[in-house]
Amino acid sequence: MGAFEEVLAELGERKEEFHAQRYVPRDFVDKLKPLGVYRASTPARFGGEPMPPAEFLRMVERISAVDGSAGWVASFGSQLVYLGSLPLESQAKMFAGGPDVVFAGALFPVQEAVPTDAGFRVSGRWKFASGCMAADIICVGIPGDDASAGKPRGALLRPEDVEIVQDWDVEGMRATGSFDLVVRDVEVPREWTFVRGGAPVLDEPLYRYPAITYAAQSLSVVSAGVARAVLDVAEEAGGGRASITGAPKLADRAYYRAAVAEAEASLRSARAYFYEAAEEAWEGILDGNGVSDRRNADMRLSAAHLARTASSVVEKIVSVSGTSVIFSGHPLRRLVADAQVPQSHAFLSLAMYDAAGAVFLGQPPTVPAFR
């Protein structure tokens, strides 16, 4: 058994523990580091081993097929690309202890920050800080200014400067530890802030890949892993015992077989578009052509479409699985809740269809921060 399979096996054994405490703990996150999850977006100049995005996304998908929450937390290994506009001197300090830096943050709601001679004095409360319990560095959102062209800034803090309020009480993605962050009157030097979506100061291929788009893809692919887990459950359940009413087992029912086949086709089709878009964009970067607006729109659309398709696949399987699914201990219950979460994220909402369509028709995107 390889190292990745060993970590997945441990995840399968411990996911109930993680869901009970509502977060993936640091000791398990540390086991993801040797797999390259948290150096996949670290600049090569600072010892990172940047992965082609599609390779990283496939890794997150496999983790998510075992547990969606752990996949969601692992997906933030891609988000060091957010820090591409952070001054090089600050990046050098951040990676001084090694390339495996666990980044977490809560950008919204953007909170007011008081400018000082050195930077910004930050106070406020932010929501949805997934993975913050194991973070090495934490980001919070503050307003932009003239120097950022109005784009919001991220302010980077040490974990000891942040209070984590463990108020995450949900059904879907329960173990992501997406707690609130509270900061009280902490001065953040300007060189430890970055412009969200700002131009990177690094000239490395991964930092030419659209950062916000990559974040959207990393969250979307979690839904594909969850949907794969649902299809695995459906195949196993299909061969089970006959109904208590005397009806044949699920695999002997034509509507069940057809539903499983249709769900399989739908998921694979959405995945194909998703990975095709990611791979074409990466090839364009390596060829020196960059990522066009049209290609970026394909990535944003395919990410939103994958999340919605995965959720519909799960709903389809549930609808043909009989009364056993209504019981709280059924394995589909958690998967149903997990599958609903990614499509609810602002990066993957229905608005992405309109924005992509606008770009396809030669118009500006209809949502902010589209790339």
C-alpha positions in Angstrom: 0.0 0.0 0.0 1.4 3.4 -1.0 1.6 6.4 1.3 -1.4 8.0 -0.3 -3.5 4.9 0.2 -2.4 4.6 3.8 -3.5 8.1 4.5 -6.9 7.4 2.8 -7.3 4.3 4.9 -6.7 6.2 8.1 -9.1 8.8 7.0 -11.8 6.1 6.5 -11.1 4.9 10.0 -11.1 8.4 11.6 -13.7 10.4 9.8 -16.4 9.8 12.4 -14.0 11.2 15.0 -13.5 14.3 12.8 -17.2 14.8 12.3 -17.9 14.5 16.0 -15.4 17.3 16.8 -16.4 19.3 13.7 -12.8 19.7 12.3 -9.9 17.9 10.8 -7.2 18.0 13.4 -3.6 19.1 13.0 -2.1 15.6 13.4 -4.1 14.4 10.3 -3.3 17.6 8.3 0.4 16.9 9.1 0.0 13.5 7.3 -1.2 15.2 4.2 2.0 17.3 4.0 4.4 14.4 2.8 1.9 13.8 0.0 2.6 17.3 -1.3 -0.8 18.8 -0.6 0.6 21.8 1.2 3.6 22.4 -1.1 1.6 22.0 -4.3 1.2 25.8 -4.6 4.4 26.9 -2.8 6.7 28.7 -5.2 9.6 26.6 -6.4 12.0 29.4 -5.4 11.0 28.8 -1.8 11.3 25.0 -1.9 7.8 24.2 -3.2 6.9 21.4 -5.6 4.1 23.1 -7.6 1.7 20.7 -9.2 -0.1 21.1 -12.4 -3.6 22.1 -11.3 -5.4 19.1 -12.7 -3.0 16.8 -10.8 -3.7 18.6 -7.5 -7.5 18.5 -8.3 -7.4 14.8 -8.8 -5.7 14.3 -5.5 -8.4 16.4 -3.7 -11.1 14.4 -5.5 -9.7 11.1 -4.2 -9.6 12.4 -0.7 -13.1 13.7 -1.0 -14.4 10.3 -2.1 -13.4 9.0 1.4 -14.6 12.1 3.2 -15.9 15.4 1.8 -14.8 17.5 4.7 -11.2 16.3 4.6 -11.2 16.9 0.9 -12.5 20.5 1.4 -9.7 21.1 4.0 -7.1 19.6 1.7 -8.3 21.8 -1.2 -7.0 24.9 0.5 -3.5 23.6 -0.4 -4.1 25.3 -3.7 -4.8 28.7 -2.2 -1.3 29.8 -1.6 -1.6 31.2 -5.1 -3.8 33.8 -3.5 -0.6 35.2 -2.0 1.1 35.8 -5.3 0.9 39.5 -4.8 2.5 39.4 -1.3 5.9 41.1 -1.3 8.7 38.6 -2.0 10.4 39.5 1.3 7.3 38.5 3.2 7.0 35.3 1.3 10.6 34.4 2.1 9.8 34.8 5.8 6.6 32.8 5.5 8.4 29.8 3.9 11.6 30.1 6.0 10.5 27.1 8.1 9.8 25.0 5.0 7.5 24.8 2.0 4.6 23.0 3.8 2.5 26.0 4.9 -1.1 25.5 5.9 -3.1 28.5 4.9 -6.7 29.3 6.0 -8.8 32.4 6.1 -12.1 34.1 6.1 -12.3 37.0 3.8 -15.9 37.9 4.4 -17.6 39.9 5.6 -14.8 42.4 4.9 -14.1 44.4 8.1 -12.9 47.9 8.4 -9.2 48.4 9.1 -7.7 51.6 10.4 -4.6 52.7 8.4 -1.4 53.3 10.5 2.1 54.4 9.6 3.1 50.7 9.4 0.0 49.1 8.0 -3.5 48.5 9.3 -5.0 48.1 12.7 -7.5 45.2 12.3 -10.5 44.2 14.4 -13.6 42.3 13.5 -15.3 38.9 13.1 -15.2 36.8 9.9 -17.0 33.7 8.9 -16.3 30.4 7.2 -12.6 29.9 8.1 -12.4 26.3 6.8 -9.4 24.4 8.2 -8.4 27.1 10.6 -7.7 24.7 13.5 -4.6 23.4 11.7 -3.5 26.6 10.0 0.1 28.0 10.1 -1.1 31.4 8.8 -4.5 32.9 8.8 -6.0 35.5 6.5 -8.9 37.9 7.1 -10.5 40.3 4.7 -10.1 44.1 4.9 -11.1 46.9 2.5 -9.1 47.9 -0.5 -7.7 51.4 -1.1 -6.3 53.5 -3.8 -3.1 51.4 -3.8 -5.2 48.2 -4.5 -7.4 49.8 -7.1 -10.3 49.2 -4.8 -9.8 45.4 -4.7 -10.1 44.0 -1.1 -7.0 43.1 0.8 -6.1 40.0 2.7 -4.3 40.6 6.0 -2.1 37.8 7.2 -1.9 37.0 10.9 -0.3 34.4 13.2 -2.7 31.9 14.7 -2.0 33.2 18.2 -3.3 36.6 17.2 -6.7 35.2 16.2 -9.5 33.8 18.4 -11.3 30.9 16.8 -15.0 30.7 17.8 -16.2 27.1 17.4 -19.7 27.9 16.2 -19.8 25.6 13.2 -22.9 23.5 13.6 -24.1 22.1 10.2 -25.0 18.9 8.5 -22.9 19.2 5.2 -19.1 19.4 5.4 -19.4 19.2 9.1 -15.8 18.4 9.8 -14.3 21.3 7.8 -14.0 23.4 11.0 -15.3 26.5 9.2 -15.4 28.5 12.4 -15.6 32.2 12.9 -12.4 34.3 13.4 -12.2 37.2 15.8 -9.4 39.7 15.8 -9.1 42.4 18.4 -7.0 45.5 17.6 -4.0 43.8 16.0 -1.7 45.9 13.8 -0.8 44.1 10.6 2.2 45.6 8.7 1.4 46.6 5.2 4.0 44.1 3.9 1.8 41.3 5.4 -1.2 42.2 3.3 -1.9 41.3 -0.3 -4.4 42.4 -2.9 -7.0 39.7 -3.6 -6.7 39.0 -7.3 -3.7 41.3 -7.6 -0.8 40.8 -10.0 1.7 38.2 -8.7 5.2 39.3 -8.0 6.5 35.8 -8.9 7.2 34.6 -12.5 6.4 30.9 -12.1 3.8 29.0 -14.3 1.4 28.3 -11.4 1.2 31.9 -10.5 0.1 32.7 -14.0 -2.9 30.4 -13.5 -6.0 32.5 -12.4 -5.9 32.4 -8.6 -9.6 32.9 -7.9 -10.5 30.4 -10.7 -8.2 27.8 -9.1 -9.9 28.3 -5.8 -13.3 27.7 -7.4 -12.0 24.5 -9.1 -10.5 23.2 -5.8 -13.8 23.5 -4.0 -15.9 22.2 -6.9 -13.9 19.0 -7.3 -14.8 18.0 -3.7 -18.3 17.5 -5.0 -17.1 15.0 -7.6 -15.4 12.9 -4.9 -18.6 12.9 -2.9 -20.7 11.9 -5.9 -18.3 9.1 -6.6 -18.8 7.9 -3.1 -22.5 7.9 -3.6 -22.3 5.9 -6.8 -20.1 3.4 -4.9 -22.8 3.1 -2.2 -25.4 2.7 -4.9 -23.6 -0.2 -6.6 -23.0 -2.0 -3.3 -26.6 -1.5 -2.2 -28.0 -2.7 -5.5 -26.8 -6.2 -4.7 -28.3 -6.3 -1.3 -31.3 -8.1 0.0 -34.9 -7.9 -1.3 -37.3 -5.4 0.1 -39.3 -6.2 3.2 -42.4 -5.8 1.0 -41.3 -8.7 -1.2 -40.1 -6.5 -4.0 -36.9 -7.5 -5.8 -33.5 -6.2 -4.7 -32.6 -2.9 -6.2 -30.3 -4.3 -8.9 -33.2 -6.3 -10.3 -35.3 -3.2 -10.8 -35.0 -1.6 -14.3 -35.5 2.0 -13.0 -32.7 1.6 -10.4 -30.2 0.3 -13.1 -31.2 3.1 -15.4 -30.8 5.7 -12.7 -27.3 4.5 -11.7 -26.2 4.4 -15.3 -27.6 7.9 -16.0 -25.9 9.3 -12.9 -22.6 7.7 -13.9 -22.8 9.2 -17.4 -23.7 12.7 -16.0 -20.9 12.7 -13.5 -18.2 11.5 -15.9 -19.4 14.0 -18.6 -19.1 17.0 -16.1 -15.7 15.8 -14.9 -14.4 15.5 -18.5 -15.3 19.1 -19.2 -13.9 20.2 -15.8 -10.5 18.5 -16.3 -10.3 19.4 -20.0 -10.7 23.1 -19.1 -8.0 22.9 -16.4 -5.6 21.0 -18.6 -6.0 23.3 -21.6 -5.4 26.3 -19.5 -2.3 24.8 -18.0 -1.0 23.9 -21.5 -1.6 27.4 -22.7 0.5 28.8 -19.8 3.4 26.4 -20.5 3.2 27.3 -24.2 3.5 30.9 -23.3 0.0 31.9 -24.5 -1.4 32.5 -21.0 -5.1 32.0 -20.1 -7.6 33.9 -22.3 -10.8 35.3 -21.0 -12.7 32.6 -22.9 -10.6 29.8 -21.4 -11.0 31.2 -18.0 -14.8 31.3 -18.6 -14.7 27.6 -19.5 -12.9 26.9 -16.2 -15.4 28.9 -14.1 -18.4 27.4 -15.9 -17.1 23.8 -15.8 -16.4 24.2 -12.0 -19.9 25.5 -11.3 -21.4 22.8 -13.6 -19.5 20.0 -11.9 -20.8 21.1 -8.5 -24.4 21.2 -9.6 -24.1 18.0 -11.6 -22.6 16.2 -8.6 -25.5 17.4 -6.4 -28.1 16.2 -8.9 -26.4 12.8 -9.2 -26.7 12.4 -5.5 -30.3 13.4 -5.5 -31.1 11.0 -8.3 -29.5 8.0 -6.4 -31.4 8.9 -3.3 -34.7 9.1 -5.2 -34.5 5.5 -6.3 -32.9 4.0 -3.2 -36.1 3.2 -1.2 -37.0 3.8 2.4 -33.7 2.6 3.8 -32.3 6.1 3.1 -34.6 7.8 5.6 -32.8 6.3 8.5 -30.1 8.5 10.1 -27.4 5.8 10.0 -27.6 5.2 6.3 -24.3 6.2 4.6 -26.1 8.3 2.0 -27.4 10.8 4.6 -24.1 12.5 5.2 -23.1 12.3 1.5 -26.4 14.0 0.6 -25.6 16.9 3.0 -22.0 17.1 1.8 -23.0 17.2 -1.9 -25.3 20.2 -1.3 -22.5 22.5 0.0 -20.1 23.2 -2.9 -22.8 24.4 -5.2 -23.9 26.9 -2.5 -20.5 28.6 -2.5 -20.4 32.0 -4.2 -17.6 30.9 -6.5 -19.9 28.1 -7.8 -23.3 29.7 -7.8 -25.8 29.9 -10.7 -24.4 33.3 -11.4 -21.4 31.7 -13.0 -23.5 30.5 -15.9 -24.6 34.0 -16.7 -21.0 35.4 -16.3 -19.6 32.7 -18.6 -22.3 33.2 -21.1 -21.5 36.9 -21.2 -17.9 36.2 -22.0 -18.7 33.6 -24.6 -20.8 36.3 -26.3 -18.1 38.9 -26.2 -19.4 40.9 -23.2 -17.7 41.6 -19.8 -18.4 39.0 -17.1 -21.5 39.8 -15.0 -20.0 39.0 -11.6 -16.9 40.5 -9.9 -13.7 38.6 -9.4 -14.4 36.2 -12.3 -10.7 35.6 -12.8 
